[in-house]
């Protein structure tokens, strides 16, 4: 599988590249199939991208938004990925509520994973999956030392218990399901990610490297994450 490393020289260049990749993927998907199925990454890194998307005109009737993972917290908890995306982006645009597919993680890991897996049956393949990279190499809520759902018969969605960072209970799309996409884009920023990037480049077994779509992945980094790796 090909891993394409792209290094942006400034925060502005990083954001411009990320925005362009989403825009291009959306245009291609809508032209080809009439809809754009996008999987959203959680955490702080993609929030500037979501804010930038909010400032642009898009036909959101054709966008279908999914989540790569979620924390098992109340639906209105500010630490939920869905709340962060709502505040940075979705509260500012006109998107049909039915086009935003939130993981019902408030139900607990097992019930939420089952419900989201059922919802995902409607989608054979995503158009673009956005992912982050943790300092320990995790992506979505797939952590080192746990089952990442790589096998061909792995569930589409995994209940996560005892995550090494709070909250311990989460829900995550499996590595197998995240790889069922036309494109995958990792969004990586900060010096704290250097060790994980270096481990990935050395071929070490980290969760991020388990996402293996047929077309490979693109890793968009800032200079701080890349230097010294």
Secondary structure, DSSP 8 states (H G I E B T S, - for coil): --EEEEEESSHHHHHHHHHHHHHHHHHHHHHHHS-EEEEE--SSTTHHHHHHHHTS---GGGEEEEESEEESS-TT-TTSHHHHHHHHTGGGS---GGGB----GGG-HHHHHHHHHHHHTT-SSEEEEEE---TTS-BTTB-TTS----STT--SEEEE-S-SSSSS-EEEE-HHHHTSEEEEEEEE-SGGGHHHHHHHHTT---GGGG---TT-EEEEEEHHHHTT-
